[in-house]
Amino acid sequence: MALIDAMSKHLSVLMLYVRSTLYRFLLLVLAMAAVQTVFFALAFRGAEGYIGLNTIIEGTHPDIVFAACFLLLCVLLCLPGCDFWSKSGYTISRLRISHRMVFLWQSVGNAGFIFLLWAAQVCIVMVFCGIYVGRYPQEQAAMLLFYSNDFLYNLLPLAETIVLVRNIALLFALAVTTACFPVRMRRGERPVAVFAVAFTCIGFFVRDKGSFIDNSMMSAATLGIAAYAAHAVCKKEVGDE
C-alpha cells in the first residue's frame, strides 16, 4: 500500500509538469507545421517543371522555423516551477516529495517534450517527401534528402553513430538544464547553463556536417554542463527535505 501511495505521488508530480506544458506544446507544434506547410506550398507553386526535393525542402526553411520553435519550447519548459502564473510549488509541497525527485521528474517530462518536437519535425519532413514523391516518383527520395541536407542530416543521422550519440547527449543536457532553471530562479541565482546548452543545440543543427572529434567534444562539454548544474541543484539545503 505504501509503495502504491509513493508511486502515485511521483506520478502526480510528473503529470503536473506535463499538464502545465502540454497544450502550449501542441499549439507550438501546430504552428511549426502550419508555417512550414505554407512555405512548402509556395515553393511547390513557384516551381516550373521538375524541381529537386532538396530545393523544395530548403524553400520551407525548416532550420529557421525549427530553431525558433525550439527556443520557444525551451522557454515553455523553464516556466513550470517558477510559479509565474501557477502555484505548482504549493501542490508539490502537499505531496511531500523531495526536491531532488521533483527535479528528476521535471527532467523526465522535459526530455519527453524535446523528443516529441524532434519527432514532429521529422514527421513533417516525411509528409512533404510523400507529397513530392506523389508528383515526381523517385525511389529513396527521403533517404537521399536526409543525406544531402545538412540540417536534416544533423536532425536524423542515418550513417554516423556519433551524431546520434551527440543528439542524445544534447537532449539529456537540455532536459536537465531546463529543469534546473526554476530551481535556480527561486534561489535568486543565474541559470546560465540552459542558455549555453540551448544555443549549442541550435548551432549544431544549423551547421554543416561536423567531424567525429567536434561532436565528441561538444557532447562531453554539454554533458559536463548538465552534470554540474544538476549537482548544484541537488545539493541538500537546510529544510530541503
C-alpha positions as a Markdown table, in Angstrom:
| # | Residue | x | y | z |
|---|---|---|---|---|
| 1 | Met | 0.0 | 0.0 | 0.0 |
| 2 | Ala | 2.8 | 2.3 | 0.9 |
| 3 | Leu | 4.5 | 1.6 | -2.4 |
| 4 | Ile | 1.4 | 2.4 | -4.4 |
| 5 | Asp | 1.0 | 5.6 | -2.5 |
| 6 | Ala | 4.6 | 6.6 | -3.2 |
| 7 | Met | 4.2 | 5.8 | -6.9 |
| 8 | Ser | 1.0 | 7.8 | -7.0 |
| 9 | Lys | 2.8 | 10.8 | -5.6 |
| 10 | His | 5.6 | 10.6 | -8.0 |
| 11 | Leu | 3.3 | 10.1 | -11.0 |
| 12 | Ser | 1.3 | 13.2 | -9.8 |
| 13 | Val | 4.5 | 15.3 | -9.9 |
| 14 | Leu | 5.3 | 14.1 | -13.4 |
| 15 | Met | 1.7 | 14.8 | -14.7 |
| 16 | Leu | 1.7 | 18.2 | -13.0 |
| 17 | Tyr | 4.6 | 19.3 | -15.2 |
| 18 | Val | 3.2 | 17.6 | -18.3 |
| 19 | Arg | -0.2 | 19.2 | -18.0 |
| 20 | Ser | 1.4 | 22.6 | -17.4 |
| 21 | Thr | 3.1 | 22.5 | -20.8 |
| 22 | Leu | 1.1 | 20.1 | -22.9 |
| 23 | Tyr | -1.4 | 22.4 | -24.5 |
| 24 | Arg | 1.1 | 25.1 | -25.3 |
| 25 | Phe | 3.4 | 22.5 | -26.7 |
| 26 | Leu | 0.6 | 21.2 | -29.0 |
| 27 | Leu | 0.0 | 24.8 | -30.2 |
| 28 | Leu | 3.7 | 25.2 | -30.9 |
| 29 | Val | 3.9 | 22.0 | -33.0 |
| 30 | Leu | 0.8 | 23.0 | -34.9 |
| 31 | Ala | 2.3 | 26.5 | -35.6 |
| 32 | Met | 5.6 | 24.9 | -36.7 |
| 33 | Ala | 3.7 | 22.5 | -39.1 |
| 34 | Ala | 1.5 | 25.3 | -40.4 |
| 35 | Val | 4.4 | 27.7 | -41.2 |
| 36 | Gln | 6.4 | 25.0 | -42.9 |
| 37 | Thr | 3.4 | 23.9 | -44.9 |
| 38 | Val | 2.8 | 27.4 | -46.2 |
| 39 | Phe | 6.4 | 27.7 | -47.3 |
| 40 | Phe | 6.2 | 24.2 | -48.8 |
| 41 | Ala | 3.1 | 25.1 | -50.8 |
| 42 | Leu | 4.7 | 28.3 | -52.0 |
| 43 | Ala | 7.9 | 26.5 | -53.1 |
| 44 | Phe | 5.8 | 23.9 | -55.0 |
| 45 | Arg | 3.6 | 26.5 | -56.6 |
| 46 | Gly | 6.5 | 28.6 | -57.8 |
| 47 | Ala | 8.3 | 25.6 | -59.4 |
| 48 | Glu | 8.3 | 25.4 | -63.2 |
| 49 | Gly | 8.8 | 21.9 | -64.5 |
| 50 | Tyr | 10.9 | 19.4 | -62.5 |
| 51 | Ile | 12.4 | 20.7 | -59.2 |
| 52 | Gly | 14.6 | 18.7 | -56.8 |
| 53 | Leu | 13.3 | 17.6 | -53.4 |
| 54 | Asn | 16.2 | 19.3 | -51.6 |
| 55 | Thr | 15.4 | 22.6 | -53.3 |
| 56 | Ile | 11.7 | 22.3 | -52.2 |
| 57 | Ile | 12.7 | 21.4 | -48.6 |
| 58 | Glu | 15.2 | 24.3 | -48.4 |
| 59 | Gly | 12.4 | 26.6 | -49.5 |
| 60 | Thr | 10.4 | 25.6 | -46.4 |
| 61 | His | 13.2 | 26.9 | -44.2 |
| 62 | Pro | 13.0 | 24.0 | -41.7 |
| 63 | Asp | 16.2 | 25.0 | -39.9 |
| 64 | Ile | 15.0 | 28.5 | -39.2 |
| 65 | Val | 11.5 | 27.5 | -38.2 |
| 66 | Phe | 12.7 | 24.6 | -36.1 |
| 67 | Ala | 15.2 | 26.8 | -34.3 |
| 68 | Ala | 12.6 | 29.4 | -33.4 |
| 69 | Cys | 10.2 | 26.7 | -32.2 |
| 70 | Phe | 13.0 | 25.0 | -30.3 |
| 71 | Leu | 13.8 | 28.2 | -28.4 |
| 72 | Leu | 10.1 | 28.8 | -27.6 |
| 73 | Leu | 9.9 | 25.2 | -26.3 |
| 74 | Cys | 12.9 | 25.9 | -24.1 |
| 75 | Val | 11.1 | 28.9 | -22.6 |
| 76 | Leu | 7.9 | 26.8 | -22.0 |
| 77 | Leu | 10.0 | 24.1 | -20.3 |
| 78 | Cys | 11.7 | 26.6 | -18.0 |
| 79 | Leu | 8.5 | 28.2 | -16.7 |
| 80 | Pro | 6.9 | 25.4 | -14.7 |
| 81 | Gly | 8.1 | 25.7 | -11.1 |
| 82 | Cys | 8.8 | 29.4 | -11.4 |
| 83 | Asp | 5.2 | 30.0 | -10.2 |
| 84 | Phe | 4.7 | 32.9 | -12.5 |
| 85 | Trp | 1.1 | 32.1 | -13.2 |
| 86 | Ser | 0.5 | 28.8 | -11.3 |
| 87 | Lys | 1.2 | 27.7 | -7.8 |
| 88 | Ser | 2.8 | 24.3 | -8.6 |
| 89 | Gly | 5.1 | 24.7 | -5.6 |
| 90 | Tyr | 2.2 | 24.6 | -3.2 |
| 91 | Thr | 0.8 | 21.5 | -4.9 |
| 92 | Ile | 4.2 | 19.7 | -4.7 |
| 93 | Ser | 4.7 | 20.7 | -1.1 |
| 94 | Arg | 1.4 | 19.0 | -0.2 |
| 95 | Leu | 2.6 | 15.8 | -1.9 |
| 96 | Arg | 5.7 | 15.7 | 0.4 |
| 97 | Ile | 8.1 | 14.8 | -2.4 |
| 98 | Ser | 11.8 | 15.6 | -2.1 |
| 99 | His | 13.2 | 18.5 | -4.2 |
| 100 | Arg | 15.6 | 16.0 | -5.8 |
| 101 | Met | 12.7 | 13.8 | -7.0 |
| 102 | Val | 10.8 | 16.8 | -8.2 |
| 103 | Phe | 13.8 | 17.9 | -10.2 |
| 104 | Leu | 14.2 | 14.3 | -11.6 |
| 105 | Trp | 10.6 | 14.1 | -12.8 |
| 106 | Gln | 10.6 | 17.6 | -14.3 |
| 107 | Ser | 13.8 | 16.5 | -16.2 |
| 108 | Val | 12.0 | 13.4 | -17.5 |
| 109 | Gly | 9.0 | 15.4 | -18.6 |
| 110 | Asn | 11.2 | 17.9 | -20.4 |
| 111 | Ala | 13.1 | 15.2 | -22.2 |
| 112 | Gly | 9.8 | 13.8 | -23.5 |
| 113 | Phe | 8.7 | 17.2 | -24.9 |
| 114 | Ile | 12.1 | 17.8 | -26.5 |
| 115 | Phe | 11.9 | 14.3 | -28.2 |
| 116 | Leu | 8.4 | 14.9 | -29.4 |
| 117 | Leu | 9.4 | 18.2 | -31.0 |
| 118 | Trp | 12.2 | 16.4 | -32.8 |
| 119 | Ala | 9.9 | 13.7 | -33.9 |
| 120 | Ala | 7.3 | 16.2 | -35.1 |
| 121 | Gln | 9.9 | 17.9 | -37.3 |
| 122 | Val | 10.9 | 14.6 | -38.8 |
| 123 | Cys | 7.3 | 13.6 | -39.4 |
| 124 | Ile | 6.6 | 17.0 | -41.1 |
| 125 | Val | 9.5 | 16.5 | -43.5 |
| 126 | Met | 8.4 | 12.9 | -44.2 |
| 127 | Val | 4.9 | 14.1 | -45.1 |
| 128 | Phe | 6.5 | 16.7 | -47.5 |
| 129 | Cys | 8.6 | 13.9 | -49.0 |
| 130 | Gly | 5.4 | 11.8 | -49.6 |
| 131 | Ile | 3.7 | 14.7 | -51.4 |
| 132 | Tyr | 6.8 | 15.3 | -53.5 |
| 133 | Val | 7.1 | 11.6 | -54.5 |
| 134 | Gly | 3.4 | 11.5 | -55.4 |
| 135 | Arg | 4.1 | 14.2 | -58.0 |
| 136 | Tyr | 7.7 | 13.2 | -59.0 |
| 137 | Pro | 8.1 | 9.4 | -58.4 |
| 138 | Gln | 11.6 | 8.8 | -57.2 |
| 139 | Glu | 13.0 | 5.8 | -55.3 |
| 140 | Gln | 14.6 | 6.5 | -51.9 |
| 141 | Ala | 13.9 | 10.2 | -52.2 |
| 142 | Ala | 13.5 | 10.7 | -48.5 |
| 143 | Met | 16.7 | 8.8 | -47.7 |
| 144 | Leu | 18.7 | 10.8 | -50.2 |
| 145 | Leu | 17.3 | 14.0 | -48.8 |
| 146 | Phe | 18.4 | 13.2 | -45.2 |
| 147 | Tyr | 21.9 | 12.5 | -46.5 |
| 148 | Ser | 22.2 | 15.6 | -48.7 |
| 149 | Asn | 20.5 | 18.3 | -46.5 |
| 150 | Asp | 22.8 | 19.4 | -43.6 |
| 151 | Phe | 20.0 | 20.3 | -41.2 |
| 152 | Leu | 18.1 | 17.0 | -41.8 |
| 153 | Tyr | 21.4 | 15.0 | -41.6 |
| 154 | Asn | 22.0 | 16.6 | -38.2 |
| 155 | Leu | 18.4 | 16.1 | -37.2 |
| 156 | Leu | 18.3 | 12.4 | -38.1 |
| 157 | Pro | 21.7 | 10.9 | -38.9 |
| 158 | Leu | 21.4 | 7.7 | -40.9 |
| 159 | Ala | 25.1 | 6.9 | -41.1 |
| 160 | Glu | 27.1 | 8.4 | -38.3 |
| 161 | Thr | 26.6 | 6.9 | -34.8 |
| 162 | Ile | 28.5 | 9.7 | -33.2 |
| 163 | Val | 25.9 | 12.3 | -34.4 |
| 164 | Leu | 23.1 | 10.2 | -32.9 |
| 165 | Val | 25.0 | 9.9 | -29.6 |
| 166 | Arg | 25.6 | 13.7 | -29.7 |
| 167 | Asn | 21.8 | 14.3 | -30.2 |
| 168 | Ile | 21.0 | 12.1 | -27.2 |
| 169 | Ala | 23.6 | 13.9 | -25.1 |
| 170 | Leu | 22.1 | 17.3 | -26.2 |
| 171 | Leu | 18.6 | 16.1 | -25.4 |
| 172 | Phe | 19.7 | 14.9 | -21.9 |
| 173 | Ala | 21.6 | 18.1 | -21.2 |
| 174 | Leu | 18.8 | 20.3 | -22.3 |
| 175 | Ala | 16.2 | 18.4 | -20.3 |
| 176 | Val | 18.3 | 18.7 | -17.1 |
| 177 | Thr | 19.2 | 22.3 | -17.5 |
| 178 | Thr | 15.7 | 23.4 | -18.3 |
| 179 | Ala | 14.6 | 21.6 | -15.1 |
| 180 | Cys | 17.4 | 23.4 | -13.2 |
| 181 | Phe | 16.1 | 26.8 | -14.4 |
| 182 | Pro | 13.1 | 27.2 | -11.9 |
| 183 | Val | 15.2 | 25.9 | -9.0 |
| 184 | Arg | 17.9 | 28.5 | -9.5 |
| 185 | Met | 15.4 | 31.2 | -10.2 |
| 186 | Arg | 13.8 | 30.5 | -6.8 |
| 187 | Arg | 17.2 | 30.7 | -5.2 |
| 188 | Gly | 17.9 | 34.0 | -6.8 |
| 189 | Glu | 20.8 | 32.6 | -8.8 |
| 190 | Arg | 21.6 | 33.0 | -12.5 |
| 191 | Pro | 20.5 | 29.9 | -14.5 |
| 192 | Val | 23.1 | 30.3 | -17.4 |
| 193 | Ala | 23.5 | 26.6 | -18.1 |
| 194 | Val | 20.3 | 26.3 | -20.1 |
| 195 | Phe | 21.2 | 29.1 | -22.4 |
| 196 | Ala | 24.6 | 27.6 | -23.1 |
| 197 | Val | 23.1 | 24.2 | -23.9 |
| 198 | Ala | 20.2 | 25.6 | -25.9 |
| 199 | Phe | 22.3 | 27.7 | -28.2 |
| 200 | Thr | 24.8 | 24.8 | -28.6 |
| 201 | Cys | 21.9 | 22.7 | -29.8 |
| 202 | Ile | 20.8 | 25.3 | -32.4 |
| 203 | Gly | 24.4 | 25.7 | -33.5 |
| 204 | Phe | 24.8 | 22.0 | -34.2 |
| 205 | Phe | 21.5 | 21.6 | -36.1 |
| 206 | Val | 22.0 | 24.6 | -38.5 |
| 207 | Arg | 25.7 | 23.9 | -39.2 |
| 208 | Asp | 27.2 | 21.6 | -41.8 |
| 209 | Lys | 28.3 | 18.1 | -41.0 |
| 210 | Gly | 30.8 | 18.2 | -38.2 |
| 211 | Ser | 33.8 | 15.9 | -37.5 |
| 212 | Phe | 33.9 | 13.0 | -35.1 |
| 213 | Ile | 36.2 | 15.0 | -32.7 |
| 214 | Asp | 33.9 | 18.1 | -32.8 |
| 215 | Asn | 30.8 | 16.0 | -32.0 |
| 216 | Ser | 32.6 | 14.1 | -29.3 |
| 217 | Met | 34.0 | 17.1 | -27.6 |
| 218 | Met | 30.7 | 19.1 | -27.6 |
| 219 | Ser | 28.8 | 16.1 | -26.3 |
| 220 | Ala | 31.2 | 15.8 | -23.4 |
| 221 | Ala | 31.1 | 19.5 | -22.8 |
| 222 | Thr | 27.3 | 19.8 | -22.7 |
| 223 | Leu | 27.0 | 16.7 | -20.5 |
| 224 | Gly | 29.5 | 18.3 | -18.2 |
| 225 | Ile | 27.5 | 21.5 | -18.0 |
| 226 | Ala | 24.3 | 19.5 | -17.3 |
| 227 | Ala | 26.1 | 17.4 | -14.6 |
| 228 | Tyr | 27.4 | 20.5 | -12.9 |
| 229 | Ala | 24.0 | 22.2 | -13.0 |
| 230 | Ala | 22.3 | 19.1 | -11.6 |
| 231 | His | 24.8 | 18.7 | -8.8 |
| 232 | Ala | 24.3 | 22.3 | -7.8 |
| 233 | Val | 20.5 | 21.8 | -7.7 |
| 234 | Cys | 20.6 | 18.5 | -5.9 |
| 235 | Lys | 22.8 | 19.7 | -3.1 |
| 236 | Lys | 20.8 | 19.4 | 0.1 |
| 237 | Glu | 19.8 | 22.7 | 1.6 |
| 238 | Val | 18.5 | 23.4 | 5.0 |
| 239 | Gly | 14.8 | 22.4 | 5.1 |
| 240 | Asp | 15.0 | 20.9 | 1.6 |
| 241 | Glu | 13.7 | 17.6 | 2.7 |
